[in-house]
């Protein structure tokens, strides 16, 4: 069977690595036009949702979204339903900083630490993220699927597909040199052998949309923080992704419960966190160090 997927795992879901049947000239036109819109080329990230793209870019992206090539996300069953969640589709500028293992990543931690993109698990439904390379010259940034031992350096015309809920992955920078990339992310909800109503599938899609918009907001606001508010959410993202945080939090709760009530413990934990945020924010204001 003709398929886009190159690896299948019961726990990790399906992933696919290949080339899109789309003219590289069209992809480069999107990239060149979008590059002009990026206000700060030194920023770690910059993104634009599909609805906010300029009409000339949106038209080209729309043709990519409608390509019959993505019908191969289905297994071939006649009852397969595929829905493009275009509200989540985006153009994304990625310019990872050097020394990723030695600096505070704040809101960007979710990109460079080992993670899954979502927490849902709707029975009989899969949600796929497709990443398409729009620029060339990437010999440094690897999208790596940790539990499958598979990675790929995304370049012009390449695609990577993975299960939004299941697939464990991270972005790895191999060398300490600037490697800006522009990529297009598109998303599809796929229901094979589908017995669900259209209304239910639209509800599930909205759940993904709300989750993505909420988490992306906090990640974006906390990347390259400067204000207290940005440090608040940037540190939250960083601590949330740190595997040691849960042990430190459990230790603090146990110690505090010996002396305080439940409400007092909650207030104390919040005040401790606010003190940490204040320290990082004041350090930045006084020294410029993040």
C-alpha positions as CSV (number, residue, x, y, z in Angstrom):
1,X,0.0,0.0,0.0
2,X,1.2,3.5,-0.9
3,X,1.8,5.3,2.4
4,X,3.6,8.4,3.8
5,X,4.7,6.5,6.9
6,X,8.1,5.0,7.2
7,X,8.0,3.8,10.8
8,X,5.2,2.4,13.0
9,X,5.3,1.7,16.7
10,X,2.4,0.7,19.0
11,X,3.5,3.2,21.7
12,X,5.0,6.0,19.5
13,X,2.4,5.9,16.7
14,X,3.4,6.5,13.1
15,X,6.1,8.7,11.7
16,X,7.0,9.4,8.1
17,X,10.1,11.0,6.4
18,X,10.2,11.8,2.7
19,X,9.9,14.4,0.0
20,X,6.8,16.4,-1.0
21,X,5.7,16.3,-4.6
22,X,5.5,20.1,-4.7
23,X,7.7,22.4,-6.8
24,X,10.7,23.6,-4.8
25,X,10.3,26.9,-6.5
26,X,6.9,27.3,-4.9
27,X,8.3,26.4,-1.5
28,X,11.1,28.8,-1.9
29,X,8.7,31.6,-3.0
30,X,6.9,31.1,0.3
31,X,10.1,31.1,2.3
32,X,11.5,34.2,0.6
33,X,8.4,36.2,1.0
34,X,7.9,35.2,4.6
35,X,11.6,35.9,5.5
36,X,10.9,39.6,4.7
37,X,8.1,39.7,7.3
38,X,10.3,38.4,10.2
39,X,11.0,41.6,12.3
40,X,14.0,40.2,14.2
41,X,16.2,37.7,12.4
42,X,18.1,37.1,15.6
43,X,15.0,35.9,17.5
44,X,14.9,32.3,18.5
45,X,11.4,31.8,16.9
46,X,8.8,33.7,15.0
47,X,5.5,32.2,13.7
48,X,2.4,33.2,11.8
49,X,-0.9,31.2,11.9
50,X,-2.5,30.4,8.5
51,X,-5.3,32.9,9.0
52,X,-2.8,35.7,9.5
53,X,-0.6,35.0,6.5
54,X,-0.5,37.5,3.6
55,X,-2.9,36.6,0.8
56,X,-0.1,35.8,-1.7
57,X,1.4,33.3,0.8
58,X,-1.9,31.9,2.0
59,X,-2.9,31.0,-1.6
60,X,0.3,28.9,-2.0
61,X,-0.1,27.3,1.4
62,X,-3.7,26.5,0.6
63,X,-2.7,24.5,-2.5
64,X,-0.3,22.5,-0.3
65,X,-3.0,21.8,2.2
66,X,-5.4,20.6,-0.5
67,X,-2.9,18.3,-2.2
68,X,-4.1,14.8,-2.8
69,X,-0.7,13.7,-1.5
70,X,-2.0,13.9,2.1
71,X,-4.8,11.4,1.3
72,X,-2.2,8.8,2.0
73,X,-2.5,9.6,5.7
74,X,-5.5,7.2,5.5
75,X,-4.9,3.5,5.4
76,X,-7.0,3.1,2.2
77,X,-10.3,2.3,4.0
78,X,-13.3,3.8,2.3
79,X,-14.6,5.0,5.7
80,X,-11.5,7.0,6.5
81,X,-12.2,10.7,7.2
82,X,-9.4,13.3,6.9
83,X,-9.9,16.8,8.2
84,X,-7.3,19.6,7.7
85,X,-7.0,21.6,11.0
86,X,-5.9,24.6,9.1
87,X,-6.4,26.9,12.0
88,X,-3.3,25.3,13.5
89,X,-1.2,25.5,10.3
90,X,1.6,28.0,10.5
91,X,4.8,29.3,9.1
92,X,7.6,29.0,11.6
93,X,11.0,30.7,11.7
94,X,13.4,28.7,13.9
95,X,16.9,30.1,14.9
96,X,18.1,28.0,17.9
97,X,20.7,29.7,20.1
98,X,24.1,28.2,20.7
99,X,24.9,26.3,23.9
100,X,21.4,24.9,24.2
101,X,22.6,22.6,27.0
102,X,24.2,25.4,29.0
103,X,21.6,28.3,28.8
104,X,18.1,28.8,30.2
105,X,15.7,28.0,27.4
106,X,12.6,29.3,29.1
107,X,9.6,29.1,26.8
108,X,11.7,27.3,24.1
109,X,12.4,24.4,26.5
110,X,9.5,22.5,25.0
111,X,11.2,22.5,21.6
112,X,14.6,21.3,22.6
113,X,13.9,18.9,25.5
114,X,12.5,15.4,24.9
115,X,8.7,15.7,24.7
116,X,5.4,14.9,23.1
117,X,3.4,17.7,21.5
118,X,0.0,16.9,23.1
119,X,-1.6,14.9,25.9
120,X,-4.8,13.6,24.3
121,X,-5.7,10.1,23.2
122,X,-9.1,9.9,21.4
123,X,-10.0,6.4,20.6
124,X,-9.9,5.6,16.8
125,X,-8.7,9.1,16.0
126,X,-5.2,10.2,15.1
127,X,-3.9,13.8,14.8
128,X,-0.8,14.2,12.6
129,X,1.6,17.1,12.5
130,X,3.4,17.5,9.1
131,X,6.5,19.7,9.0
132,X,7.7,20.8,5.5
133,X,11.2,22.3,5.0
134,X,11.1,25.6,3.1
135,X,14.8,26.4,3.3
136,X,18.1,24.6,2.4
137,X,21.5,24.4,4.0
138,X,20.5,22.7,7.2
139,X,23.4,20.4,8.1
140,X,23.1,21.1,11.8
141,X,19.5,20.8,13.2
142,X,18.1,17.4,13.7
143,X,14.5,16.5,14.4
144,X,15.1,13.3,16.4
145,X,12.6,10.6,17.4
146,X,14.2,9.4,20.6
147,X,12.3,6.1,21.2
148,X,12.7,5.0,17.6
149,X,16.3,6.0,17.1
150,X,15.4,7.9,13.9
151,X,16.3,11.5,13.0
152,X,16.3,13.8,10.0
153,X,17.8,17.2,9.1
154,X,14.9,19.0,7.4
155,X,15.7,20.9,4.2
156,X,13.8,22.3,1.2
157,X,11.1,19.9,0.1
158,X,11.5,17.4,2.9
159,X,8.6,16.4,5.1
160,X,8.4,14.8,8.5
161,X,5.1,13.4,9.8
162,X,4.4,12.3,13.3
163,X,1.6,11.5,15.8
164,X,0.8,14.7,17.7
165,X,-0.2,12.8,20.8
166,X,2.1,9.8,20.9
167,X,5.5,10.5,19.3
168,X,8.4,11.4,21.5
169,X,10.9,13.7,19.9
170,X,13.2,16.7,20.3
171,X,15.2,19.2,18.2
172,X,18.9,18.8,18.5
173,X,21.6,21.3,17.4
174,X,24.8,19.5,16.6
175,X,27.2,22.4,16.2
176,X,27.5,25.9,17.8
177,X,26.7,27.9,14.6
178,X,23.7,29.9,13.4
179,X,21.3,27.7,11.5
180,X,18.0,29.6,10.8
181,X,15.3,27.6,9.1
182,X,11.8,28.4,7.8
183,X,9.3,25.5,8.0
184,X,5.6,25.0,7.2
185,X,3.5,23.1,9.7
186,X,0.2,21.6,8.6
187,X,-2.2,19.3,10.6
188,X,-4.7,16.6,9.8
189,X,-7.2,14.7,12.0
190,X,-7.6,11.2,10.6
191,X,-10.2,8.7,11.5
192,X,-9.8,5.3,9.9
193,X,-12.8,2.9,9.8
194,X,-14.7,5.9,11.2
195,X,-18.1,5.5,12.9
196,X,-18.1,8.9,14.5
197,X,-20.3,11.8,13.5
198,X,-19.0,14.9,11.8
199,X,-20.0,16.9,14.8
200,X,-17.9,14.8,17.1
201,X,-14.9,15.0,14.8
202,X,-15.2,18.8,14.7
203,X,-15.4,18.8,18.6
204,X,-12.2,16.7,18.8
205,X,-10.5,19.1,16.3
206,X,-11.5,22.1,18.4
207,X,-9.9,20.4,21.5
208,X,-6.6,20.2,19.6
209,X,-6.9,23.8,18.5
210,X,-7.6,25.1,22.0
211,X,-4.7,23.1,23.4
212,X,-2.3,24.3,20.8
213,X,-3.3,28.0,21.0
214,X,-3.0,27.9,24.8
215,X,0.3,26.2,25.0
216,X,1.8,28.1,22.1
217,X,0.8,31.4,23.8
218,X,2.7,30.6,27.0
219,X,5.7,29.2,25.1
220,X,5.9,32.2,22.8
221,X,5.5,34.8,25.6
222,X,8.1,33.0,27.7
223,X,10.7,32.7,24.9
224,X,13.5,35.3,25.1
225,X,11.8,36.9,28.2
226,X,12.3,40.5,29.2
227,X,9.3,41.5,31.3
228,X,8.3,40.0,34.7
229,X,5.3,38.4,33.0
230,X,7.4,36.8,30.3
231,X,9.8,35.4,32.9
232,X,6.8,34.1,34.9
233,X,5.7,31.9,32.0
234,X,9.1,31.2,30.6
235,X,10.3,29.7,33.9
236,X,7.1,27.8,34.2
237,X,7.7,26.2,30.9
238,X,11.3,25.4,31.8
239,X,10.5,23.9,35.2
240,X,7.6,22.0,33.8
241,X,9.8,20.2,31.3
242,X,12.6,19.5,33.8
243,X,12.5,15.9,35.0
244,X,13.7,16.9,38.5
245,X,10.9,19.4,39.2
246,X,8.4,16.9,40.3
247,X,10.8,15.5,42.9
248,X,11.7,19.0,44.2
249,X,8.0,19.9,44.4
250,X,7.1,16.7,46.2
251,X,9.9,17.3,48.7
252,X,8.7,20.9,49.4
253,X,5.1,19.8,49.8
254,X,6.1,17.1,52.3
255,X,8.2,19.5,54.3
256,X,5.6,22.3,54.3
257,X,2.7,19.9,55.3
258,X,4.5,19.3,58.6
259,X,4.0,22.9,59.6
260,X,1.2,24.3,57.4
261,X,-2.4,23.7,56.3
262,X,-3.3,22.8,52.7
263,X,-4.2,26.4,51.8
264,X,-1.0,27.7,53.5
265,X,1.1,25.2,51.5
266,X,-0.4,26.4,48.2
267,X,0.2,30.0,49.1
268,X,3.8,29.2,50.2
269,X,4.6,27.3,47.0
270,X,3.2,30.3,45.0
271,X,5.3,32.7,47.0
272,X,8.4,30.6,46.5
273,X,7.8,30.5,42.8
274,X,7.3,34.3,42.7
275,X,10.6,34.8,44.5
276,X,12.4,32.7,41.9
277,X,10.8,34.6,39.1
278,X,11.7,37.9,40.7
279,X,15.3,36.8,41.1
280,X,15.6,35.9,37.4
281,X,13.9,39.0,36.3
282,X,15.9,41.4,38.5
283,X,19.1,39.6,37.4
284,X,18.2,40.3,33.8
285,X,17.3,43.9,34.5
286,X,20.6,44.5,36.4
287,X,23.1,42.5,34.3
288,X,21.3,41.6,31.1
289,X,22.0,38.0,31.8
290,X,19.2,35.5,31.1
